[in-house]
């Protein structure tokens, strides 16, 4: 019975944007917190012990409430948990600037490679979980000290693990890390004070949207947002098309936390998806991904159709070969006025246009080169790369992690998805110099090879998984011991990812790496 209870609570961790319910009145949220939290916490002049001395993202507060359920037996319904998380994220959240640089964790960008200025922070605070989990919190010194004690109380082996047993971990944590965290991640900040005083942002209306999904391609469309029943709750519908011409559409709801943290839950062409966006000044940025396979997702930017918000979000496709003609879609908001194209690019025909999209037929001169801005009237922001030839190909991401799964186990496989990014040499005619410019994503033929001698010996190419040659989607092997492998090892591996781009008779090659790792047993909202 205990296992079922813990499993149910953990299952709720990923459901921040799911089954959105109307937010209750402020008074009822405060009453609920007192009723559920004060049996253990105490209330004083500075608020409720521990709780009032922290600020976190919506996912951070969700993890705290879930831990109370799992570890301390807190009894709350799903609606009550949503109420508490919404209230705490709104009143003790983070300002947009306080999430800069670490939003990859909220957006489920699990291939992000973290780098921090403080090596001590990396070793002390980012070796068991992501450093972003820490960076997405704000506490005073006393509360950071409480967190150190919590770590050893909850995870007593911390001192004996790698990067713990070779030092006085507890002493360093208390004497050096607590002051550092209190200084760099304090509870009270000017950014949070200013954000709380800011007027509510406009959400309702039509949003022009542009995105790119690895393994599938680019897309654009219009998302209509209207008020739903409940504070900060919105109904949304989306109609668009992929760059290959296929239609796409979806419907769902979104809840706005902290005045800018957009969490959407929708179904697109029959597939449940989630949106994790940040809203600021009429623009949404973030990621939209599959609810049940968060490694499959799209980078998204959207702008609201409203006065004073003229923007070019993107040009589809984002590149044009010199001497060639092509159809371009300029996507944005407030697209009124004359279209300004790059030097050497000539307008042949205006196929159709609206405030959200301008579709043109254009032709590039033989000597046109470089990355140039595309504008429509006052709308700026988009660029078009014009090139004569591809000089280099990069695999993006350069490093990824896939995970074995399935085969009767409770964990699903985690795919790895790649794009081939083309680059051109600049005016000096040499690749690998500062004047090189990015062309964009191009079709490629994909394959994998052994990454090193160990991968050759263990036949990783044979066992670790399969790469789709056309899409760049790598599907790892099954979980569990494999009797066909040396020592009946599981289907893990270390593979080189190869993208080959054809340019006439020439084949340009780019290389990356995918580590095929054991199953993902632990999948919290913030890694």
N, C-alpha and C positions, 0 to 999 in steps of 0.2 A: 504493500500500500504506500509506503514511504517513497519507493522508486517512482510510482505513478504520479505522486504529488510533485516531486522534483521535476520529473519530465514535463508535466503540464506547465509548471512555472517557467522552466527554461524555454518551452515552446512559445511562451508569450513574449519573450525578449525581442524577437524579430518582428513583432506585430505592432510597432509604434504607429505605422500609417494605415493599419488594417482596421476594418469594422469601425470606422470613425463615428463617434457619437457626439451629440450636441454638448458643448461645454456648459457646465452648470454655472450658477451665479457665484460671485466671489465669496459671499458669506457662506454658502453651502460647502464650498471647497475648503475654507478655513475650518469650518465645523468638522468636516470629515477628517482633516489632518489631526485636529485635537482629539477626536474620538479614537482614531486608529493609532496615533503615534505617541500620545502622552502616557499611555500605560507603561512605556519604557523610557521615553525622553522626558525632560523636565522643561517647564516654561518659566522664563525669568524676564528681566528688563531688556535683555538683548535677543529675545525671541525664544525659540525652542532649541534646546541643546543639540549640538551637532548639525541639525538640519539648517538652522538659520545662519550658520557660519560657512556655508558653501554656495557656490554658483556653478551650474553645469548646463550642458546641452540637454535637449529633450531625451536623447538616448542615455546620457549619463544619469539623469534622474530615474529613467525607466530601470536601469541596471540596479540602482540603489533600492528601489521599491521591490524589485524581484529578489534581491539578496535578502531583504527582510522576510519575504515569503519563504524562501528556501532554507535559510539558516535559522531564523528566529520564529518561524511559524505564524507570521502575520496573515490574518484572514481578510482578504479584500476581493471583491468581485472585479471582473474585467472593467466594468464601467467606473468603479471607484478608483481603480488604478489609473485609468485614463484621466480622471478628474484631478487626482493628485499630481500626476506628471505635468499636465497642462498648467496647473496653477503654479507649480514650482518653476517650470521653465519660463513662464511669463514674468514672475516676480523675482526669481533668482537665477536668471539665465546668463547668457554671454552676449556681449555686443558683437556685431558683425566683424569688427576689426580684431576681436579676441579669438576668432576662429580662423583667421587668415593663416595659410600655410599648413593647416592640419585638417582641412575639410575632407581630405582623401579618406580619412577613417570613417566619417559620417556617411560619405558617399559610397562606401564599400569598394574602394579601389584597393583591392587586396594585394596587388603587385607593387605597391608603392615601396620604395626603398628609402628608409628614413635616414636623415643626417641632421645632427644637432651640433651647435657650436660647443656645447659642454660635453667633453668626453666622459666626465664623471656622471653626468645625468644619463648618458647613453648606457653606461655600465650598471648604474645603480637602479635606474627607473625604467629602462626600456629593453631589458633582456628577457623578461617573462611575458610582457604584453607590449603593445605599441607605446612609443613615447607620446603619441597623439592623445592617448587616453588620459595622460597626466596633463598635457597642455590644454585640454578642453575642460579644465577645472580651475576654480579660483578659491583660495582659502587663506585665512590668516595663519601666522606661525603656529599658534597653539593647535589649530585644526590639522595642519600638515604633520605636526608631531603625533597627534592622535592616529593619523593614517599610518605612520611608521609602526606604531605599536600594534595597530590592527593587522598589518602585514605579517608580523612575527606571530601574533596570536592565531591568525587564520592559516598561515602557511609557515610553520616553524622550520621547515627545511630550507627556507630562503638563505640562511647564513651558510649552509653547507653545499649549495649548488655552485656551479661554475661562476666565477666573478663574485662569489660571496665568501667562499672558504679561504681565499688567498688574502683576505683583508679583514679589518674590524668593521664588518658591514653595519652592525647596529650603531656603533660609535660614529661612523662616517655619516650614516643616515640622519642621526639626531643632531650632530654638531656641525655638519657641513651642508647636507642636502636640505634640511628644514629651513635654514636661513636663506639658502639660494632660491628655493621654491617660494618662500614668503616674499622675497624681493622681486622675483620675475613674474610670479603668478599670484598677486595679492587679491584679497577679497574686494577691497574698495579701489576702483579705478575711475579716472575721468571719462574714459570711453563708455563705461556702463552708465555713469550718471547722465552723460549727454544722450545716450540712446534711450534711456527711460523717459527723458523729457521730450523726445521727438514725437511729432504728430503721426498718427497712424498712416500707413501707406495704402495707396489705392491698389486693390486687387481685382475687383470685378471689371469685366470687359473682355475684349478679344486680344489674345496674345499671339504674335507671330513667333513661330518656333523653328529652330534649325538644329540638327543633330547628326551624329555619326556613330554607328555601331560597328565595332570590329567584327569581321566575318560576314557582315551584311551590307554595309555601305551607308551613304548619307541619306537624309530625309528632311523634309520640311513640311510645314502645315500651319494650321490655326487652331489654337486651344481657346475655347470659350469658357469663361469662368463666371458663375453667378452665385449669389448668396444662397446658402442652404439653411436649414433650421438649426440654429445654434451659433454661439459666438465663435467667430473666426473659422467657421466651417463653410466650405464652398463646394458646389457641384461643378464638374468640369466635363467637357466633351472635346474630342480632338479629331480633326479630319486633315489628312495630309497624304503625301506620296513619297515613296522611296525614289532615289535617283534613277533607278531602272524603270520607273514608270508605274510600279505596282502601288495600288491604293493601300492606305492604312487608316484605321479609325479606332477610337476608344472612348470609354466613358468611365467616370468614377467620381471620387470626392477627394478633397484636400483639406488639411487642417493647418492653420498658421500658428506657430509657436513663437513667442518672444518678439512678435511683430515682424519677423522676417524669415524664420525657419519653416519652409514649406515642406510638408510631408504629404505626398499624394498616394492614393491607392486606386488603381484603375485596371480595366481590362482592355488590352489593345489586340484587336483581331483574335479574340478568344484566349489570349495569354495574360494571366494576372501579372501586373507590373507595379513597381513602386517608384515614386519620385522623391528625391532628396535634393531640394533646391535652396538657394539663398536668394532672397528678394531684396533688392536695393535700387532705389531711384528708377523704378519702372523696368527693371531687368531681372529676370530669373536666370540663375546659372547653377549647374550641378549635373546630376546623373540620374537617368531613368533606367531601371534594371528589372530583370525577371524576379518575381517574388520568391520563387523556389530555386532559382539559380542565379544568385546575385553577381556571379562573375560575368554573366552575359548582360551587358548594358550599353548605354549610349551616353556620350557627352552631349549636353543640351544647353542651349542658350535661347532665351525668349525675351521679347520686348512687348510692352503694352501699347496698344493703339490709343494714344491720348495726346492732346495738344502739348507741344513742347518736347515730345519724346520721339523725334525722328532719328532713326538709327538704321544702318545697314548691318545686319547680323552676319551674313555669309553670302558667298557666291557659290552656286552649284552648277557645274564642277568648279573647283577652286583653281584650276590651271588650264592653260590653252597653249597648244603647240604652235610655234611660229609658222606662218604660211598656211594655216588650217582655218576652216570655218567651223563653228559649233553653236549650239544653243546654250545660253546661260540663263540661270534663274537667280535673280537678286532678291534675297529674302530680308525683310526688316519691318519697321513700323514707320508710318508717316512718309511713305515713298512717293512724294509728289515733287514735280519739277523735272528739270532736264537731267538726263543720265550722263555722267562723266566717266568715260572709259579710259584705260591706260593708254599711254602714247603708243601709236602703232596698231591699235585695235580699232577697227572700223565697224560702225553699226550698219547692218544690212537690212534688218527688219525688226520692228516691235511687234511681237506676236500677241501679247496681252499684258495688261498691267492693272494693278490695284494698289491700295495703300500698304498691302502686305507682301506683294510679289510683283516683280517686273521680269517678264520673260522676253529675251532678245535673241536674235540671230546675229552673230558677229563674225568677223574675220580678222586674223592677226597677220600683220605684214611679215615678210621673210626676215627682216632684221629687228623685229620687236623682241625685247628681253626684259627680264627683271620682275620684281614683285611691286605692284602699284595699287594705289587706292582706287576703289570703285565707289562713286557717290551718286545719289539721286536727290537733286535739289540740296536741301540742308542736311540730308541724312548721310552720315559718314560711318566708317568702321569696318567695311568689308575690303578684302584685297583679292587680286587676281594675279597669279604667277604665269608669266609668258616665257617660254623656254624654247630653245632649238633642239637640245638633246639632254638626255639624262646622263649625269656623270657618275652618280653613286646611288646606292640603295641602302637604306637602313631598315632593320627589323624593329618594329615598335609593338610592345615594349621590348627593350633589349634583353630584359630578364623577366621571367614569369615563373609562377609555381602552379602546377596542376596537381590534383590529388586523386589517387585511386579510390574506388568506392564501389557500391553496388554488390552484386554477387551474393545476395542474401544478407548483407550487412545493413544496419540502419542508417548508414551515411551514403549520400549520393556522390557520384563522381564530380570533381571540379575541373571544368575545362580550362584550357588556356587559348586565348584568341590573339591573333597577330595581324598587323598591317604592314605593307611594304611602303615605306616613305621614300620618295624620289627627291634627289637633290641635283642642282645644276651648278656648274662652275661659274664664277662671276667674271668680271671684265678681265682679270688676269689670266683666264683660261685654265687655271689649275684648280683641281679639286682638293679640298682639305685646307683651304685658306679662308681668311675672314670674310672675303666678299662672296663666298658661296651663298646660294639662296635655296630655300625650301620650295619644291614644286608642289608636293602634296602626296596623297595616297594614290597608288596605281595598282592595277591587277598584277598578280605574280603567280608563279608556279611554286608551290610549297612542298618541302620535304624535311626530314630529320636525319641526322647523322650522329654517331657516337661523339660525345663531347670530349672524352679523354680515353686513356688506355684502359682504365677501369670499366668504362662503359662498353668498350670493345670486348673485353674479357667476359663481362656479364651479359652480353648480347642485349643491351638496353633497347636498341632499335626494334628488336623482335618482340620484346615483352612489355615495354613501358606504355605503349599506346599507339594510336594511329593519327596521322596528320592528314587532313583533307587537302588535296593538292590545289583545289581551286579557291577555297575560302580562307585558308590559314587558320582553321579551327582544329585544335589538337584535343582529342578525346583520350584520356588516360585509360590504362588497363583496369581489370577487375581487382577488387580488394581480396586479401587473404593469401595464405601461402600458395605458391605455385610449384608443384612437384617437378615441372619441366625445367625449372631454373636451378642454378647451382645452389646447393644447400637448401633447396625448396624456399628460396627467398620470395618475398612479395614482388609485385610488379612495379616497384619504384625504379627510378633511373635518372640519368643525367644526359640530356640530349642537346645537340646543336640544332637550332632552327634555321633553315635555309630558305631564303626567298630569291627566286630567279626571275628577272624582268627582261623580257625580250625587247630588243631595239634593233630592228632589221636582223642581220645575221649575228649580231652581238648578244651575249647573255651577261647581264649585270647581276652580281651576286651580293646579297646582304646576309649577315649572320646574327643570330641571337642565341639565347639559351633558355631552356625550360627544365626546371627541376620537377620530376614526378615524385611527389612526396606521399607519405602515409595519409590515411583518411583524416578529414577535418572533424575531429570529435567535439571540439569546443568552438561555438560560433556565436559569440556575444554581439550585441549591437555595435559596440566599439571594440575592435580587436585588441 
